[in-house]
């Protein structure tokens, strides 16, 4: 049976859901949600989180409707800062979490707690059991950020105007003719082969709100505070996207609460979900096959069977893997990872997507 995935119509923050099975189109943004159905964004979430060696960490998180986030982090009673990060956020397939993929730090996971609260999770996606505050609350009004940070993106100069498209987020913005803009223009013009050609540049800059040449309100504008270099042979990597459950090679990385042993000259534990309701893979020793049913966030396996080869190592882990699959009752895809949970919704298995060439 083909996997049926229920998609929330209002992005994670509205608390309202409706099922949808339409194929993704070029106009879809923020992980498969059509722009016309997003009514709660942009949004600002803020709060003070615990700090091991300071009174607290003030976070200001902006979520934009195009799947982009901007983050400001300030350590209380410390010199320096604030620290900024930008990147893209992905929504988990069950709509309960978002994960931030940025340029400065490891991905951060947040649980959606109603329409107005995000709660920080640990790296395994588990709740942090503490009386301390780990929540960010939605502010009544959106407050724009003007981050200063190291940037890398595609730059073009045409008709006396520079345009910059940041690699991580895809944000495109005009370039202000101030600060180190002249060095940026001269380096680009010396390196380009065709007028208007895009080239990768790196610089330190600020994303500021400035009045445009035409228009009634400020727009996000790059102020190039320090030009670093132009790189004609480089390009932006593909933007991060949520993997699909089906037809993806899922490598096992967590079994229960333990890491996964990989044995030389044996297949690694993995699964591949087929559109016809079959699942294939390996338990780390023997080939595995069976059926599965996935509906919304629920999942169950059936008729799981393996070949009967004896392996010099990994037999105990292989048995544990099969036994754990039998206890699975739900799943979620978060970015490039698949998590399988038992009936109490406790994480039992985690997989990572492997690109096949």
LOTI-492021 format. One line per field, with one value per residue (C-alpha): residue number from 1; x, y, z. Coordinates in pm, 1 decimal. Example, Ala and Ser with C-alpha at 12.3 -4.5 7.8 and 13.67 -1.06 7.14 Angstrom:
<rs>
pos	1, 2;
u	1230.0, 1367.0;
v	-450.0, -106.0;
w	780.0, 714.0;
</rs>
This chain:
<rs>
pos	1, 2, 3, 4, 5, 6, 7, 8, 9, 10, 11, 12, 13, 14, 15, 16, 17, 18, 19, 20, 21, 22, 23, 24, 25, 26, 27, 28, 29, 30, 31, 32, 33, 34, 35, 36, 37, 38, 39, 40, 41, 42, 43, 44, 45, 46, 47, 48, 49, 50, 51, 52, 53, 54, 55, 56, 57, 58, 59, 60, 61, 62, 63, 64, 65, 66, 67, 68, 69, 70, 71, 72, 73, 74, 75, 76, 77, 78, 79, 80, 81, 82, 83, 84, 85, 86, 87, 88, 89, 90, 91, 92, 93, 94, 95, 96, 97, 98, 99, 100, 101, 102, 103, 104, 105, 106, 107, 108, 109, 110, 111, 112, 113, 114, 115, 116, 117, 118, 119, 120, 121, 122, 123, 124, 125, 126, 127, 128, 129, 130, 131, 132, 133, 134, 135, 136, 137, 138, 139, 140, 141, 142, 143, 144, 145, 146, 147, 148, 149, 150, 151, 152, 153, 154, 155, 156, 157, 158, 159, 160, 161, 162, 163, 164, 165, 166, 167, 168, 169, 170, 171, 172, 173, 174, 175, 176, 177, 178, 179, 180, 181, 182, 183, 184, 185, 186, 187, 188, 189, 190, 191, 192, 193, 194, 195, 196, 197, 198, 199, 200, 201, 202, 203, 204, 205, 206, 207, 208, 209, 210, 211, 212, 213, 214, 215, 216, 217, 218, 219, 220, 221, 222, 223, 224, 225, 226, 227, 228, 229, 230, 231, 232, 233, 234, 235, 236, 237, 238, 239, 240, 241, 242, 243, 244, 245, 246, 247, 248, 249, 250, 251, 252, 253, 254, 255, 256, 257, 258, 259, 260, 261, 262, 263, 264, 265, 266, 267, 268, 269, 270, 271, 272, 273, 274, 275, 276, 277, 278, 279, 280, 281, 282, 283, 284, 285, 286, 287, 288, 289, 290, 291, 292, 293, 294, 295, 296, 297, 298, 299, 300, 301, 302, 303, 304, 305, 306, 307, 308, 309, 310, 311, 312, 313, 314, 315, 316, 317, 318, 319, 320, 321, 322, 323, 324, 325, 326, 327, 328, 329, 330, 331, 332, 333, 334, 335, 336, 337, 338, 339, 340, 341, 342, 343, 344, 345, 346, 347, 348, 349, 350, 351, 352, 353, 354, 355, 356, 357;
u	0.0, 128.4, 233.2, -21.4, 123.4, -97.4, 38.9, -56.1, -206.6, -82.2, 283.0, 352.6, 272.5, -97.8, -204.8, -460.0, -426.7, -579.7, -472.3, -319.4, -164.0, -88.7, 251.8, 505.5, 520.8, 768.7, 552.3, 556.1, 766.8, 850.6, 861.2, 579.0, 331.2, 182.4, 248.0, -123.6, -196.7, 64.4, -105.8, 105.6, 442.5, 671.6, 691.4, 928.3, 993.2, 1207.4, 1311.4, 1597.3, 1744.6, 1974.8, 2348.7, 2615.7, 2844.2, 2626.7, 2285.8, 2113.1, 2114.6, 1871.8, 1744.0, 1554.7, 1433.6, 1262.5, 1085.1, 1006.0, 738.7, 992.9, 1156.8, 1434.3, 1525.5, 1738.0, 1870.1, 2031.1, 2200.0, 2317.8, 2501.9, 2404.5, 2688.4, 2946.3, 3154.4, 3119.7, 2820.0, 2546.4, 2603.2, 2394.2, 2307.1, 2092.6, 1979.8, 1681.5, 1436.0, 1258.7, 939.0, 918.8, 681.1, 441.6, 439.0, 547.8, 902.9, 1117.8, 1491.1, 1722.0, 2006.4, 2245.3, 2603.0, 2739.6, 2612.6, 2489.1, 2121.9, 1879.1, 1549.0, 1236.6, 905.2, 589.7, 390.1, 68.4, 62.5, 270.3, 550.5, 859.5, 1052.9, 1419.3, 1494.0, 1821.7, 2019.6, 1832.7, 1501.1, 1408.0, 1260.1, 1509.8, 1386.8, 1448.3, 1265.6, 1460.0, 1305.0, 1374.4, 1085.6, 1063.3, 732.6, 581.4, 581.9, 267.8, 444.5, 719.2, 1052.8, 1302.9, 1669.0, 1968.6, 2238.0, 2610.4, 2794.1, 3019.3, 2831.3, 2882.5, 2663.3, 2615.0, 2676.9, 2600.3, 2640.3, 2437.4, 2300.8, 2497.8, 2335.9, 2464.9, 2245.5, 2349.8, 2185.9, 2299.8, 2386.7, 2239.5, 1902.5, 1855.2, 1772.1, 1823.1, 1879.8, 2023.3, 2374.0, 2419.1, 2671.8, 2865.9, 3130.3, 3346.2, 3115.5, 3374.8, 3621.7, 3343.3, 3242.7, 3600.2, 3690.4, 3373.6, 3421.4, 3780.3, 3676.8, 3354.4, 3342.6, 2987.4, 2778.4, 2543.1, 2721.0, 2674.0, 2986.8, 3042.7, 3176.7, 3251.4, 3235.6, 3143.7, 2827.2, 2503.8, 2151.7, 1994.2, 1652.8, 1703.9, 1475.5, 1493.6, 1536.6, 1164.4, 901.4, 721.0, 889.1, 1234.7, 1368.9, 1639.7, 1969.1, 2325.5, 2578.9, 2922.6, 3132.1, 3445.6, 3499.3, 3698.0, 3713.4, 3548.3, 3553.0, 3458.1, 3493.5, 3274.0, 2896.3, 2633.5, 2544.8, 2186.0, 1956.3, 1872.6, 1543.9, 1344.0, 1401.9, 1110.1, 1023.9, 990.3, 1268.6, 1539.4, 1829.7, 1804.0, 2120.9, 2066.6, 2258.0, 2081.1, 1936.4, 1761.1, 1998.3, 2316.9, 2518.8, 2528.1, 2811.0, 2925.7, 3108.9, 3366.3, 3256.3, 2890.8, 2605.0, 2528.9, 2185.4, 1950.0, 1597.7, 1440.8, 1065.0, 898.1, 586.8, 400.4, 416.1, 725.6, 1032.1, 1373.8, 1716.4, 1956.8, 1974.3, 2352.4, 2393.2, 2104.5, 1888.6, 1554.2, 1215.1, 855.8, 564.9, 482.0, 187.4, 233.7, -64.0, -15.7, 256.8, 159.5, 363.2, 361.1, 568.1, 433.0, 565.8, 926.9, 1163.0, 1535.5, 1768.0, 1926.5, 2298.0, 2514.4, 2752.7, 3076.0, 2971.8, 2663.9, 2404.5, 2281.3, 2247.6, 2062.2, 1809.7, 1760.3, 1703.7, 1429.7, 1264.3, 1261.3, 1104.6, 817.8, 748.8, 737.0, 406.7, 493.1, 756.6, 878.7, 1118.0, 1322.7, 1551.5, 1781.6, 1688.1, 1415.2, 1304.3, 1090.0, 901.7, 716.9, 361.5, 454.1, 617.6, 965.6, 1247.1, 1373.2, 1552.0, 1717.4, 1838.3, 2023.9, 1963.8, 2240.0, 2270.5, 2292.0, 2488.6;
v	0.0, 338.8, 550.7, 816.5, 1128.6, 1386.8, 1738.2, 2021.2, 2306.5, 2577.2, 2557.3, 2409.5, 2737.1, 2767.0, 2446.9, 2377.5, 2076.1, 1941.3, 1648.9, 1704.9, 1477.2, 1713.6, 1679.9, 1946.1, 2231.5, 2507.7, 2749.1, 2531.2, 2669.7, 2590.4, 2213.3, 2148.5, 2409.7, 2630.8, 2996.9, 3079.9, 2857.2, 3006.2, 3261.5, 3263.8, 3369.1, 3554.2, 3511.6, 3603.9, 3366.0, 3470.4, 3358.0, 3315.5, 2964.8, 2817.4, 2882.3, 2676.2, 2971.2, 3282.5, 3401.3, 3303.7, 3298.0, 3534.1, 3392.9, 3581.9, 3350.7, 3471.7, 3216.5, 3338.9, 3202.2, 3076.8, 2826.6, 3066.6, 3149.8, 3421.9, 3377.8, 3611.5, 3468.5, 3688.9, 3560.2, 3765.0, 3931.9, 3841.7, 4066.5, 4034.2, 3934.8, 3915.1, 3614.8, 3563.5, 3267.5, 3223.3, 2912.5, 2701.4, 2519.1, 2194.2, 2061.9, 1699.8, 1480.7, 1460.1, 1838.6, 1825.6, 1953.2, 2192.1, 2164.1, 2454.7, 2402.4, 2696.9, 2794.0, 2839.3, 2555.7, 2198.3, 2161.1, 2260.0, 2082.0, 2239.9, 2082.6, 2271.6, 2325.7, 2483.6, 2774.6, 3012.4, 2807.5, 2622.1, 2404.5, 2320.3, 1946.9, 1767.4, 1642.8, 1312.7, 1492.9, 1408.7, 1650.3, 1800.7, 1694.6, 2004.8, 2267.6, 2530.8, 2712.2, 2575.4, 2749.0, 3030.0, 3218.2, 3387.0, 3765.2, 3961.9, 4136.0, 4027.4, 4199.0, 4199.6, 4119.9, 4286.4, 4021.5, 4075.9, 3762.4, 3588.1, 3533.5, 3329.6, 3354.2, 3431.4, 3790.9, 3962.5, 4321.2, 4462.3, 4807.9, 4971.2, 4751.8, 4455.2, 4161.0, 3897.7, 3555.1, 3386.0, 3016.5, 2865.4, 3035.9, 3143.1, 3494.3, 3741.1, 4108.8, 4428.1, 4532.0, 4874.4, 5102.5, 5170.2, 5024.1, 4776.7, 4766.6, 4914.7, 4632.4, 4379.0, 4537.2, 4568.4, 4206.7, 4080.6, 4287.3, 4165.8, 3800.1, 3779.8, 3667.7, 3775.3, 4073.4, 3975.4, 3644.6, 3506.2, 3429.8, 3303.7, 3570.7, 3570.4, 3867.7, 3992.7, 4195.8, 4303.4, 4222.6, 4561.0, 4712.8, 4995.9, 5201.2, 5081.9, 5299.5, 5253.2, 5140.3, 5257.8, 5045.9, 4916.9, 4593.6, 4354.8, 4485.8, 4354.0, 4600.9, 4456.2, 4557.7, 4359.3, 4193.5, 3868.1, 3709.9, 3601.2, 3234.6, 3184.2, 2803.8, 2744.7, 2712.2, 2691.2, 2345.4, 2225.2, 2356.4, 2121.3, 1937.2, 1687.2, 1335.1, 1119.7, 797.4, 597.3, 494.1, 622.8, 417.2, 450.6, 354.0, 255.8, 481.5, 427.7, 107.4, 161.5, 390.9, 256.7, 322.9, 65.7, -179.3, -216.8, -535.1, -551.8, -758.3, -759.9, -543.8, -254.1, -249.2, -51.3, -27.3, 80.1, 145.7, 73.4, 246.5, -84.0, -144.4, -364.5, -301.1, -446.5, -412.2, -590.2, -656.4, -634.2, -1004.3, -1130.7, -980.3, -858.7, -830.8, -776.1, -539.7, -212.7, 19.5, 393.3, 621.9, 979.3, 936.3, 578.1, 281.2, -94.8, -375.2, -715.9, -1049.2, -955.1, -1233.1, -1276.5, -1521.8, -1777.7, -1722.9, -1743.0, -1449.3, -1440.3, -1110.4, -899.7, -1174.9, -1034.1, -683.9, -823.8, -997.5, -682.5, -485.1, -723.3, -737.9, -358.9, -324.5, -537.1, -283.8, 18.8, 209.9, 552.1, 737.3, 1082.7, 1213.1, 1505.7, 1657.4, 1379.5, 1141.7, 885.8, 804.9, 503.0, 508.5, 252.9, 271.1, 514.1, 731.2, 657.8, 673.9, 323.0, 349.7, 631.0, 615.6, 859.7, 908.4, 784.8, 931.2, 658.2, 726.9;
w	0.0, -89.1, 203.5, 286.9, 443.4, 608.1, 566.5, 797.5, 602.7, 833.8, 912.7, 1260.0, 1433.8, 1371.7, 1543.9, 1266.6, 1038.5, 722.5, 508.8, 168.7, -85.6, -365.9, -530.4, -446.0, -694.7, -759.4, -560.9, -249.6, 31.6, 393.5, 344.2, 105.8, 224.8, -44.4, 24.9, 1.3, 300.3, 533.5, 754.1, 1070.5, 930.1, 959.0, 1335.3, 1615.8, 1906.7, 2201.3, 2547.4, 2790.8, 2802.2, 3069.6, 3052.9, 3230.0, 3311.0, 3274.4, 3400.9, 3077.3, 2696.7, 2525.2, 2195.7, 1926.7, 1648.7, 1332.9, 1114.7, 765.0, 534.6, 279.4, 515.1, 623.1, 981.1, 1141.4, 1495.0, 1746.9, 2057.1, 2343.9, 2651.5, 2954.8, 3149.6, 2885.2, 2668.4, 2293.6, 2090.7, 2005.0, 1780.2, 1468.5, 1252.3, 942.8, 761.9, 671.2, 892.8, 812.4, 962.2, 1073.0, 874.9, 1171.9, 1213.1, 1576.1, 1541.7, 1346.5, 1301.1, 1225.0, 977.2, 988.1, 923.1, 1275.2, 1490.5, 1487.6, 1395.1, 1670.8, 1727.5, 1872.3, 1969.3, 1879.6, 2199.6, 2078.1, 1835.5, 2046.9, 2202.0, 2081.3, 2327.7, 2272.2, 2254.4, 2302.4, 2002.1, 2008.2, 1985.6, 2344.6, 2596.5, 2837.2, 3180.1, 3387.8, 3590.3, 3398.1, 3103.0, 2754.2, 2577.6, 2326.5, 2317.4, 2018.1, 2035.5, 1948.1, 1661.2, 1423.2, 1497.8, 1212.6, 1277.3, 1111.9, 1157.5, 1104.3, 997.4, 747.6, 422.8, 109.1, -196.1, -564.4, -671.3, -999.3, -1110.6, -1393.9, -1482.3, -1200.8, -936.0, -736.7, -631.9, -375.6, -323.7, -2.5, -43.8, 273.8, 260.5, -99.9, 20.8, -262.2, -187.7, -333.1, -228.8, -71.2, -241.5, 77.0, 309.0, 108.4, -193.8, -429.3, -362.9, -422.6, -754.1, -882.0, -798.7, -965.2, -1280.8, -1312.0, -1279.9, -1481.3, -1844.3, -1932.6, -1816.4, -1535.2, -1475.6, -1122.5, -919.6, -567.8, -332.5, 39.2, 270.1, 612.8, 601.6, 758.2, 642.0, 705.4, 635.3, 382.9, 162.6, -201.2, -507.6, -566.3, -320.9, -8.5, 260.4, 363.2, 213.4, 327.9, 189.2, 210.1, 347.9, 244.0, 544.7, 447.1, 110.0, 127.7, -217.9, -540.5, -644.6, -1013.1, -1004.4, -699.3, -664.3, -391.6, -265.9, -297.6, -23.9, 260.6, 207.1, 405.5, 281.9, 171.3, 351.6, 34.1, -204.2, 29.1, 162.4, 541.8, 732.1, 1095.6, 1338.2, 1672.8, 1816.6, 2148.2, 2330.7, 2173.3, 1862.3, 1583.7, 1527.0, 1167.1, 1082.3, 799.6, 499.9, 615.2, 493.6, 725.1, 894.1, 671.8, 533.0, 203.4, 195.7, -137.8, -269.3, -296.0, 80.7, 79.5, 293.5, 214.6, 367.5, 598.2, 970.8, 952.4, 887.8, 673.6, 401.5, 530.9, 363.7, 468.8, 456.7, 624.1, 658.9, 709.8, 757.0, 876.2, 1141.9, 1231.4, 1113.3, 1159.1, 1006.3, 904.3, 775.5, 846.0, 743.2, 690.7, 527.8, 761.6, 718.2, 1031.6, 1069.6, 1270.9, 1434.7, 1489.3, 1541.1, 1873.6, 1728.2, 1424.5, 1650.2, 1856.1, 1536.4, 1418.3, 1761.0, 1781.5, 1436.4, 1563.5, 1839.8, 1607.3, 1605.9, 1462.3, 1262.9, 1170.4, 909.8, 1035.4, 776.0, 661.4, 944.1, 1004.7, 1359.6, 1455.1, 1785.5, 1997.2, 2138.6, 2421.0, 2148.5, 2279.1, 2024.1, 1941.5, 1606.0, 1414.7, 1054.5, 832.4, 463.0, 236.0, -111.3, -375.1, -693.3;
</rs>
